[in-house]
Amino acid sequence: MDILKIQRSKSNGSGVKIYGTILGDSDKTYRFGYIRRKNFRGWICSCESFLLNTMAKNRNCKHLHFVRKLYGRFGALVPKS
């Protein structure tokens, strides 16, 4: 796995704080993001495993585990610009 792009959001009102793309094990790219809103706070990934299985169990997929290991639980280590 390799993180291709990660950055902080520049808009204040959207709720999206961090977003990017990651290269999975099968050479497919997936999009991920950290969202913080009034009724929801958490990481989201576009992989099938997350959307069909782990999201319902309030868990994170292996892509999100990889991102959180490198950049912290809430993405605090992502550069400001």
PyMOL commands that place a pseudoatom at each C-alpha (Angstrom):
pseudoatom trace, name=CA, resn=MET, resi=1, chain=A, elem=C, hetatm=0, pos=[0.000, 0.000, 0.000]
pseudoatom trace, name=CA, resn=ASP, resi=2, chain=A, elem=C, hetatm=0, pos=[1.119, 3.518, -0.748]
pseudoatom trace, name=CA, resn=ILE, resi=3, chain=A, elem=C, hetatm=0, pos=[-0.509, 6.885, -0.136]
pseudoatom trace, name=CA, resn=LEU, resi=4, chain=A, elem=C, hetatm=0, pos=[-0.551, 8.745, -3.444]
pseudoatom trace, name=CA, resn=LYS, resi=5, chain=A, elem=C, hetatm=0, pos=[-2.023, 12.036, -2.223]
pseudoatom trace, name=CA, resn=ILE, resi=6, chain=A, elem=C, hetatm=0, pos=[-3.150, 13.430, 1.119]
pseudoatom trace, name=CA, resn=GLN, resi=7, chain=A, elem=C, hetatm=0, pos=[-4.038, 16.984, 2.024]
pseudoatom trace, name=CA, resn=ARG, resi=8, chain=A, elem=C, hetatm=0, pos=[-6.170, 19.116, 4.269]
pseudoatom trace, name=CA, resn=SER, resi=9, chain=A, elem=C, hetatm=0, pos=[-9.361, 20.663, 2.994]
pseudoatom trace, name=CA, resn=LYS, resi=10, chain=A, elem=C, hetatm=0, pos=[-9.301, 24.401, 2.330]
pseudoatom trace, name=CA, resn=SER, resi=11, chain=A, elem=C, hetatm=0, pos=[-13.042, 25.031, 2.835]
pseudoatom trace, name=CA, resn=ASN, resi=12, chain=A, elem=C, hetatm=0, pos=[-14.291, 25.573, 6.353]
pseudoatom trace, name=CA, resn=GLY, resi=13, chain=A, elem=C, hetatm=0, pos=[-17.987, 24.722, 6.099]
pseudoatom trace, name=CA, resn=SER, resi=14, chain=A, elem=C, hetatm=0, pos=[-17.954, 21.361, 4.321]
pseudoatom trace, name=CA, resn=GLY, resi=15, chain=A, elem=C, hetatm=0, pos=[-17.013, 19.120, 7.231]
pseudoatom trace, name=CA, resn=VAL, resi=16, chain=A, elem=C, hetatm=0, pos=[-14.282, 17.350, 5.245]
pseudoatom trace, name=CA, resn=LYS, resi=17, chain=A, elem=C, hetatm=0, pos=[-11.011, 17.856, 7.086]
pseudoatom trace, name=CA, resn=ILE, resi=18, chain=A, elem=C, hetatm=0, pos=[-8.572, 15.518, 5.289]
pseudoatom trace, name=CA, resn=TYR, resi=19, chain=A, elem=C, hetatm=0, pos=[-8.852, 13.637, 2.009]
pseudoatom trace, name=CA, resn=GLY, resi=20, chain=A, elem=C, hetatm=0, pos=[-6.643, 11.736, -0.395]
pseudoatom trace, name=CA, resn=THR, resi=21, chain=A, elem=C, hetatm=0, pos=[-6.034, 8.636, -2.471]
pseudoatom trace, name=CA, resn=ILE, resi=22, chain=A, elem=C, hetatm=0, pos=[-4.309, 5.386, -1.596]
pseudoatom trace, name=CA, resn=LEU, resi=23, chain=A, elem=C, hetatm=0, pos=[-2.988, 2.588, -3.781]
pseudoatom trace, name=CA, resn=GLY, resi=24, chain=A, elem=C, hetatm=0, pos=[-4.319, -0.753, -2.570]
pseudoatom trace, name=CA, resn=ASP, resi=25, chain=A, elem=C, hetatm=0, pos=[-2.727, -4.188, -2.666]
pseudoatom trace, name=CA, resn=SER, resi=26, chain=A, elem=C, hetatm=0, pos=[-4.334, -5.090, -6.004]
pseudoatom trace, name=CA, resn=ASP, resi=27, chain=A, elem=C, hetatm=0, pos=[-3.083, -1.905, -7.725]
pseudoatom trace, name=CA, resn=LYS, resi=28, chain=A, elem=C, hetatm=0, pos=[-6.477, -0.210, -7.423]
pseudoatom trace, name=CA, resn=THR, resi=29, chain=A, elem=C, hetatm=0, pos=[-6.736, 3.335, -6.133]
pseudoatom trace, name=CA, resn=TYR, resi=30, chain=A, elem=C, hetatm=0, pos=[-9.232, 4.217, -3.437]
pseudoatom trace, name=CA, resn=ARG, resi=31, chain=A, elem=C, hetatm=0, pos=[-10.310, 7.568, -2.063]
pseudoatom trace, name=CA, resn=PHE, resi=32, chain=A, elem=C, hetatm=0, pos=[-10.483, 8.227, 1.667]
pseudoatom trace, name=CA, resn=GLY, resi=33, chain=A, elem=C, hetatm=0, pos=[-11.389, 11.131, 3.873]
pseudoatom trace, name=CA, resn=TYR, resi=34, chain=A, elem=C, hetatm=0, pos=[-11.834, 12.285, 7.438]
pseudoatom trace, name=CA, resn=ILE, resi=35, chain=A, elem=C, hetatm=0, pos=[-15.179, 13.998, 8.012]
pseudoatom trace, name=CA, resn=ARG, resi=36, chain=A, elem=C, hetatm=0, pos=[-16.225, 15.929, 11.087]
pseudoatom trace, name=CA, resn=ARG, resi=37, chain=A, elem=C, hetatm=0, pos=[-19.818, 17.187, 11.231]
pseudoatom trace, name=CA, resn=LYS, resi=38, chain=A, elem=C, hetatm=0, pos=[-22.468, 17.714, 13.866]
pseudoatom trace, name=CA, resn=ASN, resi=39, chain=A, elem=C, hetatm=0, pos=[-23.883, 14.183, 13.603]
pseudoatom trace, name=CA, resn=PHE, resi=40, chain=A, elem=C, hetatm=0, pos=[-20.893, 12.243, 12.239]
pseudoatom trace, name=CA, resn=ARG, resi=41, chain=A, elem=C, hetatm=0, pos=[-17.161, 12.102, 12.829]
pseudoatom trace, name=CA, resn=GLY, resi=42, chain=A, elem=C, hetatm=0, pos=[-14.928, 9.494, 11.269]
pseudoatom trace, name=CA, resn=TRP, resi=43, chain=A, elem=C, hetatm=0, pos=[-12.948, 8.119, 8.382]
pseudoatom trace, name=CA, resn=ILE, resi=44, chain=A, elem=C, hetatm=0, pos=[-14.511, 6.954, 5.110]
pseudoatom trace, name=CA, resn=CYS, resi=45, chain=A, elem=C, hetatm=0, pos=[-12.931, 4.836, 2.356]
pseudoatom trace, name=CA, resn=SER, resi=46, chain=A, elem=C, hetatm=0, pos=[-14.239, 3.959, -1.097]
pseudoatom trace, name=CA, resn=CYS, resi=47, chain=A, elem=C, hetatm=0, pos=[-13.101, 0.315, -1.040]
pseudoatom trace, name=CA, resn=GLU, resi=48, chain=A, elem=C, hetatm=0, pos=[-15.644, -2.483, -1.246]
pseudoatom trace, name=CA, resn=SER, resi=49, chain=A, elem=C, hetatm=0, pos=[-14.615, -3.965, 2.089]
pseudoatom trace, name=CA, resn=PHE, resi=50, chain=A, elem=C, hetatm=0, pos=[-15.369, -0.740, 3.921]
pseudoatom trace, name=CA, resn=LEU, resi=51, chain=A, elem=C, hetatm=0, pos=[-18.632, 0.036, 2.143]
pseudoatom trace, name=CA, resn=LEU, resi=52, chain=A, elem=C, hetatm=0, pos=[-20.117, -3.465, 2.360]
pseudoatom trace, name=CA, resn=ASN, resi=53, chain=A, elem=C, hetatm=0, pos=[-18.798, -4.831, 5.641]
pseudoatom trace, name=CA, resn=THR, resi=54, chain=A, elem=C, hetatm=0, pos=[-16.749, -2.772, 8.071]
pseudoatom trace, name=CA, resn=MET, resi=55, chain=A, elem=C, hetatm=0, pos=[-18.791, 0.446, 7.901]
pseudoatom trace, name=CA, resn=ALA, resi=56, chain=A, elem=C, hetatm=0, pos=[-21.825, -1.376, 9.293]
pseudoatom trace, name=CA, resn=LYS, resi=57, chain=A, elem=C, hetatm=0, pos=[-19.709, -2.687, 12.170]
pseudoatom trace, name=CA, resn=ASN, resi=58, chain=A, elem=C, hetatm=0, pos=[-18.242, 0.777, 12.960]
pseudoatom trace, name=CA, resn=ARG, resi=59, chain=A, elem=C, hetatm=0, pos=[-14.747, -0.411, 12.023]
pseudoatom trace, name=CA, resn=ASN, resi=60, chain=A, elem=C, hetatm=0, pos=[-12.030, 0.786, 9.645]
pseudoatom trace, name=CA, resn=CYS, resi=61, chain=A, elem=C, hetatm=0, pos=[-10.642, -1.066, 6.637]
pseudoatom trace, name=CA, resn=LYS, resi=62, chain=A, elem=C, hetatm=0, pos=[-6.947, -1.885, 6.160]
pseudoatom trace, name=CA, resn=HIS, resi=63, chain=A, elem=C, hetatm=0, pos=[-6.458, 1.254, 4.047]
pseudoatom trace, name=CA, resn=LEU, resi=64, chain=A, elem=C, hetatm=0, pos=[-7.699, 3.482, 6.857]
pseudoatom trace, name=CA, resn=HIS, resi=65, chain=A, elem=C, hetatm=0, pos=[-5.588, 1.600, 9.390]
pseudoatom trace, name=CA, resn=PHE, resi=66, chain=A, elem=C, hetatm=0, pos=[-2.543, 2.316, 7.215]
pseudoatom trace, name=CA, resn=VAL, resi=67, chain=A, elem=C, hetatm=0, pos=[-3.362, 6.042, 6.905]
pseudoatom trace, name=CA, resn=ARG, resi=68, chain=A, elem=C, hetatm=0, pos=[-4.095, 6.405, 10.615]
pseudoatom trace, name=CA, resn=LYS, resi=69, chain=A, elem=C, hetatm=0, pos=[-0.841, 4.635, 11.515]
pseudoatom trace, name=CA, resn=LEU, resi=70, chain=A, elem=C, hetatm=0, pos=[1.193, 7.129, 9.460]
pseudoatom trace, name=CA, resn=TYR, resi=71, chain=A, elem=C, hetatm=0, pos=[-0.711, 10.368, 10.130]
pseudoatom trace, name=CA, resn=GLY, resi=72, chain=A, elem=C, hetatm=0, pos=[-2.380, 9.842, 13.489]
pseudoatom trace, name=CA, resn=ARG, resi=73, chain=A, elem=C, hetatm=0, pos=[-5.894, 9.060, 14.653]
pseudoatom trace, name=CA, resn=PHE, resi=74, chain=A, elem=C, hetatm=0, pos=[-7.368, 12.377, 13.502]
pseudoatom trace, name=CA, resn=GLY, resi=75, chain=A, elem=C, hetatm=0, pos=[-4.772, 13.168, 10.826]
pseudoatom trace, name=CA, resn=ALA, resi=76, chain=A, elem=C, hetatm=0, pos=[-2.849, 15.607, 12.988]
pseudoatom trace, name=CA, resn=LEU, resi=77, chain=A, elem=C, hetatm=0, pos=[0.457, 14.870, 11.208]
pseudoatom trace, name=CA, resn=VAL, resi=78, chain=A, elem=C, hetatm=0, pos=[-0.838, 15.897, 7.760]
pseudoatom trace, name=CA, resn=PRO, resi=79, chain=A, elem=C, hetatm=0, pos=[1.049, 19.019, 6.642]
pseudoatom trace, name=CA, resn=LYS, resi=80, chain=A, elem=C, hetatm=0, pos=[-0.881, 22.297, 6.735]
pseudoatom trace, name=CA, resn=SER, resi=81, chain=A, elem=C, hetatm=0, pos=[-0.332, 23.163, 3.066]
for i in range(1, 81): cmd.bond("trace and resi %d" % i, "trace and resi %d" % (i + 1))
show_as sticks, trace
zoom trace
